[in-house]
Amino acid sequence: MLDRLLRAGHYLVPLYGKSATNVAYWDQYRHTEKLPSNAIGIDYWWTDKEAEAHVNQYLKQ
């Protein structure tokens, strides 16, 4: 059975002794509350320049 899982590409690295999950994300993306009149039903996202500058400043440290 292990060989089938490995061939299928389903991998899991167990982190024993930890009951919580850590999630990291950058809060630099924004989207509009109201979609444009020519929207076709997809989300429109863009990068907020001030938030992007804050993230880049942090990454340079």
PDB file of N, CA, C, O and CB in Angstrom:
ATOM      1  N   MET A   1       0.817  -1.191   0.000  1.00  0.00           N
ATOM      2  CA  MET A   1       0.000   0.000   0.000  1.00  0.00           C
ATOM      3  C   MET A   1       0.865   1.262   0.000  1.00  0.00           C
ATOM      4  O   MET A   1       0.508   2.251  -0.640  1.00  0.00           O
ATOM      5  CB  MET A   1      -0.932  -0.006   1.201  1.00  0.00           C
ATOM      6  N   LEU A   2       1.972   1.242   0.693  1.00  0.00           N
ATOM      7  CA  LEU A   2       2.850   2.409   0.732  1.00  0.00           C
ATOM      8  C   LEU A   2       3.370   2.753  -0.658  1.00  0.00           C
ATOM      9  O   LEU A   2       3.478   3.928  -1.007  1.00  0.00           O
ATOM     10  CB  LEU A   2       4.021   2.163   1.684  1.00  0.00           C
ATOM     11  N   ASP A   3       3.693   1.730  -1.455  1.00  0.00           N
ATOM     12  CA  ASP A   3       4.197   2.001  -2.789  1.00  0.00           C
ATOM     13  C   ASP A   3       3.160   2.722  -3.645  1.00  0.00           C
ATOM     14  O   ASP A   3       3.525   3.568  -4.462  1.00  0.00           O
ATOM     15  CB  ASP A   3       4.618   0.707  -3.458  1.00  0.00           C
ATOM     16  N   ARG A   4       1.881   2.408  -3.477  1.00  0.00           N
ATOM     17  CA  ARG A   4       0.821   3.096  -4.233  1.00  0.00           C
ATOM     18  C   ARG A   4       0.722   4.559  -3.829  1.00  0.00           C
ATOM     19  O   ARG A   4       0.573   5.438  -4.677  1.00  0.00           O
ATOM     20  CB  ARG A   4      -0.534   2.403  -4.018  1.00  0.00           C
ATOM     21  N   LEU A   5       0.807   4.811  -2.531  1.00  0.00           N
ATOM     22  CA  LEU A   5       0.744   6.203  -2.060  1.00  0.00           C
ATOM     23  C   LEU A   5       1.931   7.011  -2.564  1.00  0.00           C
ATOM     24  O   LEU A   5       1.772   8.161  -2.975  1.00  0.00           O
ATOM     25  CB  LEU A   5       0.698   6.249  -0.529  1.00  0.00           C
ATOM     26  N   LEU A   6       3.112   6.418  -2.533  1.00  0.00           N
ATOM     27  CA  LEU A   6       4.298   7.138  -2.990  1.00  0.00           C
ATOM     28  C   LEU A   6       4.237   7.406  -4.483  1.00  0.00           C
ATOM     29  O   LEU A   6       4.641   8.481  -4.927  1.00  0.00           O
ATOM     30  CB  LEU A   6       5.560   6.355  -2.653  1.00  0.00           C
ATOM     31  N   ARG A   7       3.748   6.465  -5.263  1.00  0.00           N
ATOM     32  CA  ARG A   7       3.622   6.661  -6.707  1.00  0.00           C
ATOM     33  C   ARG A   7       2.548   7.696  -7.040  1.00  0.00           C
ATOM     34  O   ARG A   7       2.663   8.418  -8.030  1.00  0.00           O
ATOM     35  CB  ARG A   7       3.300   5.334  -7.394  1.00  0.00           C
ATOM     36  N   ALA A   8       1.512   7.765  -6.217  1.00  0.00           N
ATOM     37  CA  ALA A   8       0.431   8.726  -6.470  1.00  0.00           C
ATOM     38  C   ALA A   8       0.845  10.146  -6.088  1.00  0.00           C
ATOM     39  O   ALA A   8       0.185  11.105  -6.489  1.00  0.00           O
ATOM     40  CB  ALA A   8      -0.830   8.325  -5.695  1.00  0.00           C
ATOM     41  N   GLY A   9       1.921  10.297  -5.323  1.00  0.00           N
ATOM     42  CA  GLY A   9       2.396  11.624  -4.953  1.00  0.00           C
ATOM     43  C   GLY A   9       1.697  12.211  -3.741  1.00  0.00           C
ATOM     44  O   GLY A   9       1.734  13.427  -3.550  1.00  0.00           O
ATOM     45  N   HIS A  10       1.060  11.386  -2.914  1.00  0.00           N
ATOM     46  CA  HIS A  10       0.398  11.869  -1.701  1.00  0.00           C
ATOM     47  C   HIS A  10       1.365  11.712  -0.530  1.00  0.00           C
ATOM     48  O   HIS A  10       1.528  10.619   0.011  1.00  0.00           O
ATOM     49  CB  HIS A  10      -0.942  11.092  -1.433  1.00  0.00           C
ATOM     50  N   TYR A  11       2.002  12.815  -0.148  1.00  0.00           N
ATOM     51  CA  TYR A  11       2.994  12.780   0.917  1.00  0.00           C
ATOM     52  C   TYR A  11       2.489  13.544   2.121  1.00  0.00           C
ATOM     53  O   TYR A  11       1.780  14.540   1.978  1.00  0.00           O
ATOM     54  CB  TYR A  11       4.330  13.356   0.440  1.00  0.00           C
ATOM     55  N   LEU A  12       2.846  13.091   3.284  1.00  0.00           N
ATOM     56  CA  LEU A  12       2.501  13.760   4.533  1.00  0.00           C
ATOM     57  C   LEU A  12       3.687  13.646   5.463  1.00  0.00           C
ATOM     58  O   LEU A  12       4.199  12.553   5.706  1.00  0.00           O
ATOM     59  CB  LEU A  12       1.217  13.152   5.178  1.00  0.00           C
ATOM     60  N   VAL A  13       4.122  14.780   5.982  1.00  0.00           N
ATOM     61  CA  VAL A  13       5.212  14.781   6.946  1.00  0.00           C
ATOM     62  C   VAL A  13       4.590  15.041   8.310  1.00  0.00           C
ATOM     63  O   VAL A  13       4.171  16.164   8.589  1.00  0.00           O
ATOM     64  CB  VAL A  13       6.312  15.857   6.590  1.00  0.00           C
ATOM     65  N   PRO A  14       4.523  14.034   9.157  1.00  0.00           N
ATOM     66  CA  PRO A  14       3.884  14.221  10.457  1.00  0.00           C
ATOM     67  C   PRO A  14       4.734  15.094  11.376  1.00  0.00           C
ATOM     68  O   PRO A  14       5.957  14.965  11.420  1.00  0.00           O
ATOM     69  CB  PRO A  14       3.622  12.869  11.118  1.00  0.00           C
ATOM     70  N   LEU A  15       4.082  15.959  12.086  1.00  0.00           N
ATOM     71  CA  LEU A  15       4.741  16.808  13.079  1.00  0.00           C
ATOM     72  C   LEU A  15       4.216  16.398  14.442  1.00  0.00           C
ATOM     73  O   LEU A  15       3.246  16.963  14.948  1.00  0.00           O
ATOM     74  CB  LEU A  15       4.486  18.338  12.803  1.00  0.00           C
ATOM     75  N   TYR A  16       4.863  15.422  15.020  1.00  0.00           N
ATOM     76  CA  TYR A  16       4.392  14.863  16.277  1.00  0.00           C
ATOM     77  C   TYR A  16       4.561  15.846  17.422  1.00  0.00           C
ATOM     78  O   TYR A  16       5.508  16.632  17.451  1.00  0.00           O
ATOM     79  CB  TYR A  16       5.125  13.576  16.587  1.00  0.00           C
ATOM     80  N   GLY A  17       3.634  15.792  18.358  1.00  0.00           N
ATOM     81  CA  GLY A  17       3.719  16.600  19.556  1.00  0.00           C
ATOM     82  C   GLY A  17       3.168  18.002  19.404  1.00  0.00           C
ATOM     83  O   GLY A  17       3.332  18.820  20.309  1.00  0.00           O
ATOM     84  N   LYS A  18       2.523  18.307  18.294  1.00  0.00           N
ATOM     85  CA  LYS A  18       1.995  19.648  18.091  1.00  0.00           C
ATOM     86  C   LYS A  18       0.522  19.539  17.715  1.00  0.00           C
ATOM     87  O   LYS A  18       0.168  18.850  16.758  1.00  0.00           O
ATOM     88  CB  LYS A  18       2.798  20.409  16.994  1.00  0.00           C
ATOM     89  N   SER A  19      -0.323  20.212  18.462  1.00  0.00           N
ATOM     90  CA  SER A  19      -1.759  20.106  18.211  1.00  0.00           C
ATOM     91  C   SER A  19      -2.317  21.285  17.410  1.00  0.00           C
ATOM     92  O   SER A  19      -3.511  21.317  17.114  1.00  0.00           O
ATOM     93  CB  SER A  19      -2.495  19.998  19.522  1.00  0.00           C
ATOM     94  N   ALA A  20      -1.479  22.240  17.062  1.00  0.00           N
ATOM     95  CA  ALA A  20      -1.939  23.412  16.319  1.00  0.00           C
ATOM     96  C   ALA A  20      -1.231  23.475  14.966  1.00  0.00           C
ATOM     97  O   ALA A  20      -0.212  22.817  14.754  1.00  0.00           O
ATOM     98  CB  ALA A  20      -1.686  24.713  17.129  1.00  0.00           C
ATOM     99  N   THR A  21      -1.779  24.264  14.069  1.00  0.00           N
ATOM    100  CA  THR A  21      -1.191  24.454  12.751  1.00  0.00           C
ATOM    101  C   THR A  21      -0.753  25.908  12.607  1.00  0.00           C
ATOM    102  O   THR A  21      -1.518  26.824  12.909  1.00  0.00           O
ATOM    103  CB  THR A  21      -2.194  24.062  11.630  1.00  0.00           C
ATOM    104  N   ASN A  22       0.464  26.116  12.151  1.00  0.00           N
ATOM    105  CA  ASN A  22       0.969  27.463  11.899  1.00  0.00           C
ATOM    106  C   ASN A  22       0.701  27.842  10.457  1.00  0.00           C
ATOM    107  O   ASN A  22       0.957  27.062   9.540  1.00  0.00           O
ATOM    108  CB  ASN A  22       2.477  27.559  12.214  1.00  0.00           C
ATOM    109  N   VAL A  23       0.189  29.035  10.265  1.00  0.00           N
ATOM    110  CA  VAL A  23      -0.077  29.547   8.925  1.00  0.00           C
ATOM    111  C   VAL A  23       0.529  30.939   8.833  1.00  0.00           C
ATOM    112  O   VAL A  23       0.313  31.779   9.706  1.00  0.00           O
ATOM    113  CB  VAL A  23      -1.615  29.573   8.611  1.00  0.00           C
ATOM    114  N   ALA A  24       1.285  31.175   7.773  1.00  0.00           N
ATOM    115  CA  ALA A  24       1.879  32.492   7.545  1.00  0.00           C
ATOM    116  C   ALA A  24       1.347  33.038   6.229  1.00  0.00           C
ATOM    117  O   ALA A  24       1.224  32.297   5.253  1.00  0.00           O
ATOM    118  CB  ALA A  24       3.442  32.419   7.529  1.00  0.00           C
ATOM    119  N   TYR A  25       1.036  34.314   6.195  1.00  0.00           N
ATOM    120  CA  TYR A  25       0.555  34.934   4.968  1.00  0.00           C
ATOM    121  C   TYR A  25       0.948  36.399   4.983  1.00  0.00           C
ATOM    122  O   TYR A  25       1.195  36.981   6.039  1.00  0.00           O
ATOM    123  CB  TYR A  25      -0.984  34.771   4.814  1.00  0.00           C
ATOM    124  N   TRP A  26       1.002  36.985   3.795  1.00  0.00           N
ATOM    125  CA  TRP A  26       1.300  38.401   3.641  1.00  0.00           C
ATOM    126  C   TRP A  26       0.001  39.122   3.307  1.00  0.00           C
ATOM    127  O   TRP A  26      -0.697  38.760   2.360  1.00  0.00           O
ATOM    128  CB  TRP A  26       2.382  38.642   2.538  1.00  0.00           C
ATOM    129  N   ASP A  27      -0.308  40.125   4.079  1.00  0.00           N
ATOM    130  CA  ASP A  27      -1.546  40.881   3.879  1.00  0.00           C
ATOM    131  C   ASP A  27      -1.283  42.070   2.954  1.00  0.00           C
ATOM    132  O   ASP A  27      -1.334  43.223   3.383  1.00  0.00           O
ATOM    133  CB  ASP A  27      -2.122  41.366   5.239  1.00  0.00           C
ATOM    134  N   GLN A  28      -1.001  41.780   1.687  1.00  0.00           N
ATOM    135  CA  GLN A  28      -0.708  42.859   0.747  1.00  0.00           C
ATOM    136  C   GLN A  28      -1.652  42.855  -0.442  1.00  0.00           C
ATOM    137  O   GLN A  28      -1.537  43.707  -1.322  1.00  0.00           O
ATOM    138  CB  GLN A  28       0.719  42.754   0.263  1.00  0.00           C
ATOM    139  N   TYR A  29      -2.570  41.925  -0.482  1.00  0.00           N
ATOM    140  CA  TYR A  29      -3.479  41.825  -1.620  1.00  0.00           C
ATOM    141  C   TYR A  29      -4.848  42.368  -1.258  1.00  0.00           C
ATOM    142  O   TYR A  29      -5.331  42.162  -0.144  1.00  0.00           O
ATOM    143  CB  TYR A  29      -3.594  40.376  -2.094  1.00  0.00           C
ATOM    144  N   ARG A  30      -5.470  43.059  -2.193  1.00  0.00           N
ATOM    145  CA  ARG A  30      -6.780  43.674  -1.969  1.00  0.00           C
ATOM    146  C   ARG A  30      -7.713  43.300  -3.111  1.00  0.00           C
ATOM    147  O   ARG A  30      -7.268  42.900  -4.186  1.00  0.00           O
ATOM    148  CB  ARG A  30      -6.660  45.218  -1.843  1.00  0.00           C
ATOM    149  N   HIS A  31      -8.996  43.435  -2.869  1.00  0.00           N
ATOM    150  CA  HIS A  31      -9.988  43.282  -3.932  1.00  0.00           C
ATOM    151  C   HIS A  31     -11.141  44.225  -3.661  1.00  0.00           C
ATOM    152  O   HIS A  31     -11.318  44.694  -2.537  1.00  0.00           O
ATOM    153  CB  HIS A  31     -10.489  41.813  -4.035  1.00  0.00           C
ATOM    154  N   THR A  32     -11.920  44.502  -4.683  1.00  0.00           N
ATOM    155  CA  THR A  32     -12.993  45.477  -4.563  1.00  0.00           C
ATOM    156  C   THR A  32     -14.218  44.873  -3.892  1.00  0.00           C
ATOM    157  O   THR A  32     -14.460  43.669  -3.981  1.00  0.00           O
ATOM    158  CB  THR A  32     -13.364  46.024  -5.931  1.00  0.00           C
ATOM    159  N   GLU A  33     -14.976  45.712  -3.228  1.00  0.00           N
ATOM    160  CA  GLU A  33     -16.247  45.287  -2.648  1.00  0.00           C
ATOM    161  C   GLU A  33     -17.283  45.080  -3.747  1.00  0.00           C
ATOM    162  O   GLU A  33     -18.093  44.154  -3.689  1.00  0.00           O
ATOM    163  CB  GLU A  33     -16.753  46.322  -1.620  1.00  0.00           C
ATOM    164  N   LYS A  34     -17.244  45.959  -4.754  1.00  0.00           N
ATOM    165  CA  LYS A  34     -18.190  45.896  -5.863  1.00  0.00           C
ATOM    166  C   LYS A  34     -17.427  45.589  -7.145  1.00  0.00           C
ATOM    167  O   LYS A  34     -16.447  46.263  -7.462  1.00  0.00           O
ATOM    168  CB  LYS A  34     -18.988  47.225  -5.998  1.00  0.00           C
ATOM    169  N   LEU A  35     -17.869  44.578  -7.881  1.00  0.00           N
ATOM    170  CA  LEU A  35     -17.199  44.211  -9.123  1.00  0.00           C
ATOM    171  C   LEU A  35     -17.474  45.235 -10.218  1.00  0.00           C
ATOM    172  O   LEU A  35     -18.517  45.888 -10.196  1.00  0.00           O
ATOM    173  CB  LEU A  35     -17.645  42.822  -9.578  1.00  0.00           C
ATOM    174  N   PRO A  36     -16.562  45.386 -11.170  1.00  0.00           N
ATOM    175  CA  PRO A  36     -16.799  46.290 -12.295  1.00  0.00           C
ATOM    176  C   PRO A  36     -18.006  45.836 -13.120  1.00  0.00           C
ATOM    177  O   PRO A  36     -18.405  44.674 -13.056  1.00  0.00           O
ATOM    178  CB  PRO A  36     -15.549  46.371 -13.187  1.00  0.00           C
ATOM    179  N   SER A  37     -18.577  46.749 -13.883  1.00  0.00           N
ATOM    180  CA  SER A  37     -19.771  46.419 -14.669  1.00  0.00           C
ATOM    181  C   SER A  37     -19.484  45.397 -15.767  1.00  0.00           C
ATOM    182  O   SER A  37     -20.396  44.691 -16.199  1.00  0.00           O
ATOM    183  CB  SER A  37     -20.347  47.680 -15.288  1.00  0.00           C
ATOM    184  N   ASN A  38     -18.243  45.307 -16.223  1.00  0.00           N
ATOM    185  CA  ASN A  38     -17.898  44.340 -17.264  1.00  0.00           C
ATOM    186  C   ASN A  38     -17.282  43.058 -16.695  1.00  0.00           C
ATOM    187  O   ASN A  38     -16.652  42.300 -17.432  1.00  0.00           O
ATOM    188  CB  ASN A  38     -16.937  44.971 -18.250  1.00  0.00           C
ATOM    189  N   ALA A  39     -17.459  42.808 -15.389  1.00  0.00           N
ATOM    190  CA  ALA A  39     -16.887  41.620 -14.753  1.00  0.00           C
ATOM    191  C   ALA A  39     -17.577  40.361 -15.262  1.00  0.00           C
ATOM    192  O   ALA A  39     -18.778  40.364 -15.534  1.00  0.00           O
ATOM    193  CB  ALA A  39     -17.008  41.712 -13.221  1.00  0.00           C
ATOM    194  N   ILE A  40     -16.804  39.289 -15.386  1.00  0.00           N
ATOM    195  CA  ILE A  40     -17.363  38.029 -15.873  1.00  0.00           C
ATOM    196  C   ILE A  40     -17.477  36.993 -14.765  1.00  0.00           C
ATOM    197  O   ILE A  40     -17.585  35.800 -15.048  1.00  0.00           O
ATOM    198  CB  ILE A  40     -16.511  37.481 -17.003  1.00  0.00           C
ATOM    199  N   GLY A  41     -17.454  37.424 -13.514  1.00  0.00           N
ATOM    200  CA  GLY A  41     -17.664  36.520 -12.396  1.00  0.00           C
ATOM    201  C   GLY A  41     -16.406  36.009 -11.735  1.00  0.00           C
ATOM    202  O   GLY A  41     -16.474  35.097 -10.911  1.00  0.00           O
ATOM    203  N   ILE A  42     -15.241  36.580 -12.078  1.00  0.00           N
ATOM    204  CA  ILE A  42     -14.011  36.185 -11.407  1.00  0.00           C
ATOM    205  C   ILE A  42     -13.616  37.286 -10.427  1.00  0.00           C
ATOM    206  O   ILE A  42     -14.050  38.431 -10.556  1.00  0.00           O
ATOM    207  CB  ILE A  42     -12.871  35.914 -12.435  1.00  0.00           C
ATOM    208  N   ASP A  43     -12.807  36.935  -9.471  1.00  0.00           N
ATOM    209  CA  ASP A  43     -12.333  37.922  -8.499  1.00  0.00           C
ATOM    210  C   ASP A  43     -11.211  38.753  -9.099  1.00  0.00           C
ATOM    211  O   ASP A  43     -10.354  38.233  -9.813  1.00  0.00           O
ATOM    212  CB  ASP A  43     -11.856  37.232  -7.208  1.00  0.00           C
ATOM    213  N   TYR A  44     -11.221  40.037  -8.808  1.00  0.00           N
ATOM    214  CA  TYR A  44     -10.165  40.935  -9.244  1.00  0.00           C
ATOM    215  C   TYR A  44      -9.324  41.288  -8.029  1.00  0.00           C
ATOM    216  O   TYR A  44      -9.842  41.842  -7.059  1.00  0.00           O
ATOM    217  CB  TYR A  44     -10.746  42.217  -9.925  1.00  0.00           C
ATOM    218  N   TRP A  45      -8.034  40.976  -8.067  1.00  0.00           N
ATOM    219  CA  TRP A  45      -7.119  41.235  -6.965  1.00  0.00           C
ATOM    220  C   TRP A  45      -5.984  42.106  -7.464  1.00  0.00           C
ATOM    221  O   TRP A  45      -5.614  42.047  -8.636  1.00  0.00           O
ATOM    222  CB  TRP A  45      -6.577  39.916  -6.363  1.00  0.00           C
ATOM    223  N   TRP A  46      -5.434  42.915  -6.573  1.00  0.00           N
ATOM    224  CA  TRP A  46      -4.256  43.688  -6.893  1.00  0.00           C
ATOM    225  C   TRP A  46      -3.416  43.829  -5.639  1.00  0.00           C
ATOM    226  O   TRP A  46      -3.863  43.518  -4.535  1.00  0.00           O
ATOM    227  CB  TRP A  46      -4.632  45.067  -7.471  1.00  0.00           C
ATOM    228  N   THR A  47      -2.186  44.306  -5.826  1.00  0.00           N
ATOM    229  CA  THR A  47      -1.263  44.478  -4.713  1.00  0.00           C
ATOM    230  C   THR A  47      -1.342  45.906  -4.216  1.00  0.00           C
ATOM    231  O   THR A  47      -1.241  46.850  -5.000  1.00  0.00           O
ATOM    232  CB  THR A  47       0.179  44.121  -5.125  1.00  0.00           C
ATOM    233  N   ASP A  48      -1.523  46.065  -2.913  1.00  0.00           N
ATOM    234  CA  ASP A  48      -1.506  47.379  -2.291  1.00  0.00           C
ATOM    235  C   ASP A  48      -0.044  47.805  -2.145  1.00  0.00           C
ATOM    236  O   ASP A  48       0.739  47.116  -1.492  1.00  0.00           O
ATOM    237  CB  ASP A  48      -2.243  47.366  -0.903  1.00  0.00           C
ATOM    238  N   LYS A  49       0.324  48.925  -2.744  1.00  0.00           N
ATOM    239  CA  LYS A  49       1.725  49.355  -2.782  1.00  0.00           C
ATOM    240  C   LYS A  49       2.296  49.610  -1.385  1.00  0.00           C
ATOM    241  O   LYS A  49       3.449  49.266  -1.126  1.00  0.00           O
ATOM    242  CB  LYS A  49       1.857  50.614  -3.625  1.00  0.00           C
ATOM    243  N   GLU A  50       1.517  50.204  -0.484  1.00  0.00           N
ATOM    244  CA  GLU A  50       2.009  50.458   0.875  1.00  0.00           C
ATOM    245  C   GLU A  50       2.247  49.162   1.626  1.00  0.00           C
ATOM    246  O   GLU A  50       3.263  49.012   2.304  1.00  0.00           O
ATOM    247  CB  GLU A  50       1.021  51.330   1.647  1.00  0.00           C
ATOM    248  N   ALA A  51       1.309  48.216   1.508  1.00  0.00           N
ATOM    249  CA  ALA A  51       1.467  46.928   2.182  1.00  0.00           C
ATOM    250  C   ALA A  51       2.628  46.143   1.574  1.00  0.00           C
ATOM    251  O   ALA A  51       3.363  45.460   2.287  1.00  0.00           O
ATOM    252  CB  ALA A  51       0.165  46.109   2.095  1.00  0.00           C
ATOM    253  N   GLU A  52       2.789  46.242   0.251  1.00  0.00           N
ATOM    254  CA  GLU A  52       3.902  45.559  -0.406  1.00  0.00           C
ATOM    255  C   GLU A  52       5.235  46.124   0.069  1.00  0.00           C
ATOM    256  O   GLU A  52       6.185  45.370   0.280  1.00  0.00           O
ATOM    257  CB  GLU A  52       3.786  45.684  -1.935  1.00  0.00           C
ATOM    258  N   ALA A  53       5.317  47.434   0.239  1.00  0.00           N
ATOM    259  CA  ALA A  53       6.544  48.055   0.737  1.00  0.00           C
ATOM    260  C   ALA A  53       6.849  47.577   2.157  1.00  0.00           C
ATOM    261  O   ALA A  53       8.010  47.356   2.501  1.00  0.00           O
ATOM    262  CB  ALA A  53       6.424  49.592   0.704  1.00  0.00           C
ATOM    263  N   HIS A  54       5.814  47.420   2.978  1.00  0.00           N
ATOM    264  CA  HIS A  54       5.998  46.926   4.351  1.00  0.00           C
ATOM    265  C   HIS A  54       6.523  45.493   4.336  1.00  0.00           C
ATOM    266  O   HIS A  54       7.420  45.153   5.108  1.00  0.00           O
ATOM    267  CB  HIS A  54       4.668  47.000   5.141  1.00  0.00           C
ATOM    268  N   VAL A  55       5.973  44.658   3.469  1.00  0.00           N
ATOM    269  CA  VAL A  55       6.435  43.262   3.359  1.00  0.00           C
ATOM    270  C   VAL A  55       7.862  43.213   2.864  1.00  0.00           C
ATOM    271  O   VAL A  55       8.672  42.451   3.392  1.00  0.00           O
ATOM    272  CB  VAL A  55       5.526  42.455   2.416  1.00  0.00           C
ATOM    273  N   ASN A  56       8.190  44.013   1.856  1.00  0.00           N
ATOM    274  CA  ASN A  56       9.570  44.036   1.333  1.00  0.00           C
ATOM    275  C   ASN A  56      10.551  44.530   2.362  1.00  0.00           C
ATOM    276  O   ASN A  56      11.675  44.032   2.440  1.00  0.00           O
ATOM    277  CB  ASN A  56       9.658  44.909   0.095  1.00  0.00           C
ATOM    278  N   GLN A  57      10.143  45.511   3.164  1.00  0.00           N
ATOM    279  CA  GLN A  57      11.003  46.014   4.251  1.00  0.00           C
ATOM    280  C   GLN A  57      11.293  44.902   5.262  1.00  0.00           C
ATOM    281  O   GLN A  57      12.421  44.752   5.732  1.00  0.00           O
ATOM    282  CB  GLN A  57      10.335  47.225   4.964  1.00  0.00           C
ATOM    283  N   TYR A  58      10.260  44.128   5.585  1.00  0.00           N
ATOM    284  CA  TYR A  58      10.422  43.021   6.541  1.00  0.00           C
ATOM    285  C   TYR A  58      11.343  41.939   5.978  1.00  0.00           C
ATOM    286  O   TYR A  58      12.173  41.394   6.706  1.00  0.00           O
ATOM    287  CB  TYR A  58       9.050  42.412   6.896  1.00  0.00           C
ATOM    288  N   LEU A  59      11.203  41.627   4.694  1.00  0.00           N
ATOM    289  CA  LEU A  59      11.993  40.568   4.089  1.00  0.00           C
ATOM    290  C   LEU A  59      13.476  40.951   3.972  1.00  0.00           C
ATOM    291  O   LEU A  59      14.335  40.070   3.931  1.00  0.00           O
ATOM    292  CB  LEU A  59      11.433  40.230   2.716  1.00  0.00           C
ATOM    293  N   LYS A  60      13.777  42.233   3.920  1.00  0.00           N
ATOM    294  CA  LYS A  60      15.165  42.685   3.806  1.00  0.00           C
ATOM    295  C   LYS A  60      15.917  42.563   5.118  1.00  0.00           C
ATOM    296  O   LYS A  60      17.148  42.576   5.126  1.00  0.00           O
ATOM    297  CB  LYS A  60      15.209  44.121   3.328  1.00  0.00           C
ATOM    298  N   GLN A  61      15.206  42.444   6.221  1.00  0.00           N
ATOM    299  CA  GLN A  61      15.871  42.365   7.538  1.00  0.00           C
ATOM    300  C   GLN A  61      16.673  41.101   7.696  1.00  0.00           C
ATOM    301  O   GLN A  61      17.288  40.887   8.741  1.00  0.00           O
ATOM    302  CB  GLN A  61      14.853  42.449   8.653  1.00  0.00           C
TER     303      GLN A  61
END
